Amino acid sequence: MSNSSLGTGVRADLSESLEDDRVRCTACAFRCTLDPGQRGICQVRENVDGELRLLTYGKVYDKPYGLPGTVDPIEKKPLYHYKPGTRVLSFGGASCNFSCQFCQNHHIAFADPEDIDLRDVQPEEAVESATEQACDSVAWTYNEPTIYAEYIRDGARAASDQGLGTVIVTNGYFTEEFADMLEPVLDAANVDIKGFREQPHRKYMGSRLEPTLRGAEYLIDRDVHVELTYLIIPDLNDDREEIRDFAEWVYGLDPSVPVHFTRFRPAYNMQDRPETPLSTLRMAHDVATDVGLEYVYVGNVPEAKYSDTLCPDCGATWISRRGFRATVESDLSEPCSCGREKDIVR
């Protein structure tokens, strides 16, 4: 039995049984092999007497009162081409499978799940809260959703039953088994690409680049709506050639995949780094556009011109944005006046 104050949780379906009561977790790309009593790198999936258990099923980091979840504009995820102008109810939990030294949510991502106040919210409760707060979707975000995959799946099923969408904000470090499990019920994802070189991934994130790229590819191959975020950190991943390599990889997937270059703000163990200069963000925008990407955005900056959605062919404005507020300027169900189909999920 688990000695955790969280209890024994629920059986984790993304797992393999091995000899001598050992198990292998197949949720994230680390594929941890665990002896009885041992937890994965995420600290929320544990081998309990030869069975992998998700200890934090139905447990979210949330205010202890009122309706569960946090209401956000969908643009905040950021998702610009998925149900623009709608509301999404956001949930997150404890811990992560990365160790990013610049994490904005380090207070929950690096917290021991036993030492953080978690609220019990079953999948049906999450969806009921979303409905009561006039949200069109439920988002699993703040920490890495891959580590509580079974909870997301059940929440997504409940959301689908009520006509709501499900989105995740993820580091992409998951397995093909994870993608297969969520494929029937996942509507959209923002995948955070934290640079395009191997060494910084190992040094500053405790991960590797290739599995993250594969994760994005898994979802695109399964027709999940995907948008990509690239957080530009000065002197870490802001080299022009690195950004060009990233853009060329995206182009090879699909030039219509939306890309968000976002400004770094000092956080956690990178307090000594400056904010990303606007000139660097403009450079990234121009490089990606030059490569041929059709929807390139710049985030965490005041300049509105980098957040509008324009027709790649004629330049007509389909959606204008001020901060996280979106105004639909054109009937998204109809082609553009130039004949271009609009790459927007309504």
QUIKA-V481389 format. One record per residue. RES is the residue in one small letter. PSI is psi in whole degrees, 0 to 359 (NA if undefined). NEAR is the number of other C-alpha atoms within 8 Angstrom. Layout:
res	psi	near
RES	PSI	NEAR
RES	PSI	NEAR
//
This chain:
res	psi	near
m	152	6
s	142	8
n	8	5
s	144	7
s	350	5
l	347	9
g	196	8
t	359	11
g	213	10
v	158	8
r	133	8
a	116	10
d	330	5
l	80	10
s	161	11
e	138	8
s	136	10
l	182	8
e	157	6
d	37	5
d	18	11
r	156	13
v	156	16
r	126	13
c	135	15
t	25	13
a	306	14
c	170	13
a	352	9
f	334	5
r	57	9
c	134	9
t	124	9
l	133	14
d	162	10
p	133	11
g	355	11
q	145	9
r	158	11
g	177	12
i	336	8
c	341	10
q	8	11
v	357	13
r	120	14
e	143	16
n	109	16
v	104	13
d	42	8
g	7	12
e	132	10
l	130	14
r	141	13
l	109	15
l	336	12
t	25	13
y	128	10
g	16	9
k	121	11
v	156	13
y	111	13
d	163	10
k	146	8
p	6	5
y	165	5
g	188	5
l	138	5
p	154	11
g	167	12
t	126	7
v	128	10
d	156	9
p	144	12
i	334	15
e	340	12
k	346	8
k	322	8
p	137	9
l	111	12
y	342	10
h	17	9
y	112	11
k	57	10
p	141	12
g	5	11
t	172	9
r	147	12
v	141	14
l	121	13
s	138	12
f	150	14
g	167	13
g	211	13
a	146	16
s	178	15
c	167	13
n	0	9
f	168	7
s	52	10
c	126	8
q	0	9
f	20	9
c	129	9
q	338	6
n	35	8
h	336	9
h	336	6
i	326	12
a	328	12
f	12	10
a	143	11
d	124	9
p	337	11
e	341	8
d	6	6
i	143	10
d	116	6
l	142	10
r	137	10
d	118	7
v	106	10
q	159	9
p	317	12
e	326	9
e	320	9
a	316	13
v	319	13
e	319	8
s	320	11
a	317	15
t	315	9
e	335	7
q	20	7
a	42	7
c	146	14
d	345	11
s	164	13
v	133	18
a	139	12
w	114	13
t	196	12
y	304	10
n	180	12
e	116	14
p	339	14
t	325	11
i	343	12
y	51	11
a	317	10
e	326	11
y	317	10
i	314	10
r	313	11
d	323	9
g	321	13
a	322	14
r	316	9
a	321	11
a	316	15
s	321	11
d	333	7
q	11	7
g	18	6
l	154	11
g	165	12
t	132	15
v	154	13
i	149	11
v	115	15
t	155	13
n	358	9
g	2	13
y	61	11
f	171	13
t	169	11
e	329	8
e	320	9
f	313	14
a	319	12
d	319	8
m	322	8
l	344	9
e	315	10
p	342	6
v	357	10
l	128	12
d	321	9
a	157	11
a	142	14
n	120	15
v	126	13
d	107	12
i	111	13
k	40	10
g	171	13
f	32	11
r	147	9
e	315	8
q	315	6
p	328	10
h	315	14
r	318	10
k	318	7
y	350	9
m	347	11
g	36	10
s	188	7
r	157	9
l	313	10
e	314	6
p	326	11
t	316	13
l	319	10
r	321	9
g	314	14
a	318	11
e	320	9
y	314	10
l	318	13
i	319	10
d	336	7
r	16	7
d	27	6
v	138	12
h	123	11
v	135	13
e	151	12
l	138	12
t	135	14
y	105	12
l	116	12
i	114	15
i	123	11
p	133	11
d	18	6
l	309	8
n	29	13
d	13	11
d	137	8
r	316	9
e	324	6
e	318	12
i	323	15
r	317	11
d	318	9
f	312	10
a	322	12
e	325	10
w	315	8
v	316	11
y	321	12
g	333	7
l	304	8
d	116	7
p	347	11
s	1	9
v	122	13
p	139	14
v	133	11
h	112	13
f	122	15
t	152	12
r	131	15
f	138	11
r	138	7
p	133	11
a	154	9
y	242	10
n	12	6
m	45	9
q	339	8
d	353	5
r	145	7
p	164	9
e	155	10
t	125	12
p	145	7
l	327	7
s	325	6
t	319	9
l	320	14
r	318	9
m	313	9
a	317	11
h	313	12
d	321	8
v	312	12
a	321	14
t	320	11
d	325	7
v	331	10
g	6	8
l	139	15
e	335	10
y	96	13
v	125	13
y	158	12
v	127	14
g	163	10
n	29	6
v	157	8
p	347	5
e	112	6
a	334	10
k	341	5
y	3	9
s	353	12
d	149	12
t	117	10
l	151	10
c	127	12
p	339	7
d	314	6
c	350	6
g	4	7
a	145	7
t	118	11
w	317	13
i	129	12
s	150	12
r	142	11
r	108	8
g	233	6
f	9	8
r	124	9
a	138	11
t	117	8
v	118	11
e	354	8
s	149	7
d	110	7
l	347	10
s	350	6
e	152	7
p	161	10
c	161	10
s	338	5
c	354	7
g	352	6
r	132	9
e	143	7
k	124	10
d	66	6
i	132	8
v	121	7
r	NA	7
//
